[in-house]
């Protein structure tokens, strides 16, 4: 009898295990099928002033970014993502609207001096978040917005940068934990959800750490995050660091860089801390005469990058713990880069790679195989239509956007790749002004117009001269002519008002 019980007990036990394993396999397959048909979540993270060279996996700057490196290994890493107008507000406006600056009103950084030009995110521009909400998404925004130019205050001469964005101008974002622009990284403040303009929440903590906590709460849907669990979510997180002031960074992140020499930190071959970049004096956006600051700021910049990477890692861990990892599209990018002494410049707002070449890492385990690298040229206005098409969230997407859909190329590697990305620099209130350029797989070509209507041209071979040390204008007429023709053709197709201004100056020059 004992033998009988033992024999059949073992049989039932084995059958139970087989049934359990089978059910698990069915459940896994069912989940996989669900993921294939369910709308994906979106987590779009864009630290401010993060250049592509400052992602460790790229092997350029001596930075420590284990979480971003791992994310890149699990997804697709783009080497040629281009910030079309490498300045905070214009770049953010292009991201949100899919339109170039003269079509979305944001021609320069938003502040009270530009209020008279209506230099703000327009209420009537159907934007990224509007389309997401229209397609059944719950949308949230955390961190720096910098898309509203506040009115000046009578009797106050100083420029006002921070700005309250009323609910009717938030383009459908349901969860709101944001501010205009405020660079006190250790003591940030926020307008939270329905808070009125005088109801700021002040925080005594490094902003990336605090915002990561807020986002983890959002992912877990706890506290006052207002997320509808019945809907997929789309969350945008704009981390202010590594934007200056660079000294506002926790001491612990400085450790790996404290004992390194400047030669070990400023490794780019175009760094020049002695020049005042006199040849770029005409360019109102170039931050000249401050390259020496790189000596004291490069450690802090890399430390900020390390700290932001750690906080992103915490958020990604929470995403996985909540079972949301597989069907959430995670994107890491930035609004522009940082010169940090290259070409004798600091900051951004110029055509050099340190300024325009930004990270773009995309992970979506359900649809994108990990470990991929792509040299596709992705411009800022392309991001909105590309992600919306990738997500299948296209109902109500406006037809008048300037960006193009590159989702097929990113998902399958097939389809025609863009031949170029455009570069812009525009003066406040003057859409026809400034500089225009074209960035191809091999070259950067720029035509500038200064305040005295003088035209200059710049040409670089980014393959043979990756640090853009030699201006080739006048040395290779064939390439110069080809790129000039392609630039003018692209601007004509986009009805850029700069083209008419440039043509009039060229006509005068020919007559002379």
N, C-alpha and C positions, 0 to 999 in steps of 0.2 A: 504493500500500500504506500509506504514512504517513497519507494522507487517511482511508483506511478505518479504521485503528487509532484515529485521533483522533476520528472520528465516533462509533464504537461505544464508545470510552473515555468520551467525554462522556455517551453514553446510559447506560452502566452507572453512571457517577458520579451522574448525576441520579436514576437509579432507586434507588441506594443511599441518597441523601439523603432521597428521598420515603419509602422504607421506614423509615429511621431516625425521621423526623418522625412517620410513622404509628404506629410502635411506641411512641414517646414519648407520643403522644396516647392510645393504648390504655392505656399504663402509668399515665398521669395519671388517666384515667377509672376504671381499676381501683382505683387508690389512693383515689379519691373514693368509689367504691362500698364499699371496705373501711372507710373512715372512717365511712360512713353506718351500717354494721352493727356495727363494732367498739365495744367499751366504751371510753368516753373515760377518759383520766387526769384526775386532779383535783389542782390546786395551790391550796390555800387559804391565803392570806397575811393575817394580821391583826396589824398593828402595834398596840401597846398605847397607848391614850389619844390616838388620832388622830381628830380631829373632822372632819366632812364639809367644813366651811368651809376646812380646811387642804389641800384638793386644788385645785391651781392652776386646773384647767379650770372650776371652779365660780365663779371670779371674785370670791371673797370675801377671804380672807386673802392678803396679799402674799407668797405662797410660790412656790418654784421646784420643780415636780414634773413634768419633761418625760416621764418614763417612765410615770407614772400617767396623765398627760394622754393620751399616745399609746394606752395600753391602753384608756382610756375611748372614744377615737375608733374603736377596732377592735371594741368590744363594746357593751354596754348599761350606762348609768349611771343608777343609782337616786338620786333626790333625797330620798326619804322613808324611808330605812332607819332603824329605831328600835331603840336598845339598851333593851330593856324594863326591865332593872334595870341602870343604868349604873354598875356596879362590877365590878372584875376577876373575882373568883371566881364570883359568881352569873351573870354574863353568859357566862362560859366553860362553866359547867355547863348552861345553857340551850342553848348551841350544840351541845354534845356529846350531850345527852339528848333535846332537843326538848320538855323539860318545864319548867314554871314552878317557881320556887324551892321552894315548900312541897310540891312533888311529887318533888323530887330531892335534898332535904336540904341543899342549899347556900344558906343564907339570908343569908350575909354573907361577907366575905373570909376565906379559909382561913388560920388560924394556930393556934398552940398554945393560945391562950385559948379557941378555939372547938372544941377537941378533944372536950371533954365533951359537946358538942351533936351529935357525929358530923357535923360540917359539912365533909363531903368527898364527892367523886365516889364513888357507891355501886357496889360490885362487881356487884350484881345488876341494875343499870340497863342494859338492852341499849342501847348507844349508837351514835352515828354510825359510829365505826370498827369496832365489832362487826358491823354490818350490811354495811359495805364488804367486810370480810374474808370474811364468809359468802357474798358474791356474787363471790368470786374475785379480790379486790383485794389487792395488797401495800401495806400501810399504814405510813407513817412519820410521826414527830413530831419537830420541831426547835424548840428555844427554851423559852420560859416556859410552864409548865403552870398553876401556882397553883390546884390543885384538891384538894390534900391538906392537912388540918390535922394537923400532927405532935403527938405527945404532949408535954406539958410535961416539963422536966427537974427532978427533985427538987432543991430548994435554990436554983434559979435563978429569979429574979423576972422577968427580961426576957422579952418575947414572942418566940417563935421563928416565923419566917416561912417560911424555906426548908424544903423537905421532899422526902425520897426517896419515889418511887412504885415499889413492888415490881412485878415483872413480872406477877403475877396481877391487879394493879389497873390495867393499862395498856390494857385493852379491845381486845386484838388487834393493837396496833401492833407491827410486826415490827422496824422500824428506830427506835431511840430515842436521841435526842441532846438531852437535856432536863434541866431543874431545876424546883424548885417556884417560888420567887420570890426573886430575888437582884439587887439594883439597882446592882451595881458594873459598869456598862456597859463600862468599859475593861479590866476584869479578871474576865471571867465564868468560871463553872465549870459543868460538865455531868456528868451520869451517862450513860455511853455504853453502849448495848445491854445486855450482861449484867453490867455493873459492879455490885459490891456497894455497900452504903451508904457504906462507908469508902474507896471507890475512885473519887474524883472526878478529873476531868480539868480542870486549870486552864489558862487561856489568857490571854496577855498581848496582847490586841488588842480593838479596838472590837467589841462583840458582833454588830451587824448584818453587819459585814464578814466576821467569822469564820463566822457561820452561813450567809451566802451562799456561801462556799467549800464548806462541808459540803453544802449543797443542790446546788450544781453537781456535786460528786462523786456525789451520789445520782442526779441526772438522767443523768449519764454512766455510772452504775453502776460506779464505780471506788473503790478503797480499801475500807474496811470498812463498806460501806453496806447489805449484806445484801439487796439488791433482786433479786427474781426476774424476769428479763427476759421470762419467758413469761406474766407477768400484767400487767394494767394497774396503775398505781400511784395511790395517794391520799396526798398529802403535805401535812401541816399545818405551817405555819411561823408561830410566834408570836414576832414581833420585840418585844423589850422597849421600846427607844426608839420613839416619843417620850415614853415614861413618865419621870417624874422619877427621880433628880436630873438636872436639865437641863444642868448644867455639864459632864457627861461626854459631850462631843461633840468630834470632831476639829476643830481650828482651821480647816481649809480650808473646811468647810461654813458657817462664820460670815461669810465674805467679803461675800456680797450684802447682809447686814443690818447690817454694822458702822457704816456712815455714815447709816443711816436714823434719823429721829427717832421718838419714841414715837407721835406722831400718825400717822406713815406706817406704823407696825407695828400698833398697836392701833386698827384702823379700825372696829371694830364700834360702833354707836351706843349700845349699852347698857353700855359699859365705864365703870366708876366706881371709881377707885382711892382715893377719899377716904372712902367709907362703910365701916362695919363690918357692914352688912346686918343691922341689929338686928331687923328684921321677920322674919328667918329664924332667929332664935336658937333657936326651938323644934325646929328640924330637926337631929337629931343627925348627919346625913350631910353637911350643908352646911359647906364649908370657909370659914369667915368670918374676918375680921380679918387676912387675909394678902394682900389684893389688891395692896398695894404691891410684892409680889414679882414681879408681872407686869412691872414696869419693867426688872428685871434678867434675867428668865427668858424673855420673849417672843422675843428674838433666838435664844437657845439652843433654844427649842422649834421655831422655824421651821428652824433649822440642822439639828436632828435629823431633821425631816421631809425636808429636802433630802437628807441622808445616807442615810436609809432608802430614798428613791426611787432613789438611785444604785445601791444594792445590789440592789433589786428589778429594776432594769434589767439588771444583770449576769446575774441568774438567768433572766430572760426571754430574753436573748440566747443563753444556753446551751440553753434549751429549743428555740429555733429551730434552732440549729446541729445539734442531735441529731435533727432531723426530727420533733419531737414537738409542734410548735406548733399544727398544725391540729386535732388531736383531743385537746387537753388543755383542760379547763375551768379557767380561771384566775379566781380570785375575790380581790378586795381588800376587806377590811372592817376592823372594829375592835370591841373589846369595849365601848368608850364613848369619849366625847370629853373635852374640856378646857375649863373656863370661862375661864381666863386673864384675870381681871379683870372679865368681864361680870357685871353685877348685883352687883358688889363681892365676887365669889367666885373661888376658885381650885379646881382639881381637877375633880371630877365628882359623881356620886351625887345628882343633883337633876333635876327635870323640864324644865329649860330646854333649848332647842335645842342650845346649845353642848355640852351634856352628853349628850343622848340621840340627836341626829342624827349618825349615823356614815356613813362611806363604804360604798358597795356597788357595785363595778364587776365585771361578769362578761363575760369574753370566751370564746367558743367558735366559732371560725371556721367549723367544719363546719355548725353549726346556727343560729347567731345572726348576723344581718347587723350590721355595724358602724355606728357613728354614731347609735345609738338612745339616747333618754332616756325614763325612765319615772317617773311620780309614784306608783307603787304603794306602799302602806304595807306594808313588810316588817318583821316583828318578829323578834327573836332566835330564839324557838322555831320559827319557820317555816323557818329555813335548812336544818336537817337533812332534813325531809321533802321540801322543794323540790329540793334538790340530788340526793338519792337517787332521786327519781322522774325527774328530768331525765337521770340517768345510767342509768336502767333497772336500778338496784341495790336492789330492794325486797324481795327474799326475806328473811324473818325480821325485817322492820321491825316494831317493837312497835306495837300498836294503842292503847296508853294514852298516847300523846304529846299534848301540848297545841298544838303548832304545826300549821299547815295547809300543804298542798302548793300552791305558787303557780307550779309549773313551766310549766303551760299558758300562763299570763298572760305569763311572761317569754319563752317560746319563740315564741308566736304573737301576743301582744297581745290575745288573746281571753279570754273567761271573766269571771266576776264577780270584781271586785277587793275586797279587804278594806275594810271601812268604817272600821276603827279599829285602833290598836295600843294595848296596855295598858302602863302604867307601874307599877313597884313600888319601894317602899323598905321593907325589913323589918329589924327589930332581931334581933340574934343570939339564937338559941334560941327565938324567939317568932313562929311563922308567922302568927299573927293580928294582929300589930302593924304599926305604921308607916303608910305612905301608899299610896294607890292613885289612878291617873289614867287618862285616856283621851285619846289623840292621834288626831284625825280629820284629814281633808285640810285643814280650815280652822282647827280649834280645838285647844287644850290645856286640859283640865279636870282638876283634881286635888283630892282630899279628903284631908286630913291628920289624924292623931290623934297628939298629943304624949304625953309621959310622964305628964302630969297629966290625960289623957283629954279634953283640949280639942280640939274639931273646928274646922278652918279650911278654907276653900275658895278655889281660885284658878282663874281663867278668862282665857284669852288668845285674841285673834283673830290667828292667825299669818299671815293674808293682808294685812290692813290694818295690823297692828302686828308685823312680822316679828321685831323685837328684843324682843318681849314686855315692853314697858315699862309697860303698864297692866293691872292686875288688874280685870276687868270684872264681878266678882261683885257682885250688887246693882244692876247697871246694865242688864242684859238678861235679865229673868227667864225669858222663853220659851226662849232658847238654853240658859241655865243648867239649867232644868228638864229639857229634852230630853237634854242630855249626862249629867246626873245619873242619869236613868232608864236610859240606855244603859250607863253604867258599872256600875250595880248589877245590871242584867240580865246583862252579860258576866261579872261576878264570880260571880253565882249559877250560871251555866252551868258555870263552871270550879270550882265548889265551894270558893271561896276562904274560908278560916276568918276572914279579916278582916271579911267581910260580917256575920257573926253578932255580932262584937265591936262593929262600927259601929252595927248596928241596936239593940243593947242601950243604947248611949250616947244614941242618938237618942230612944229611948223614955223614958229618964230626963229628957232635956232637954224633951220635950213635956209630961211630968207637972209639971215645974217651971213 
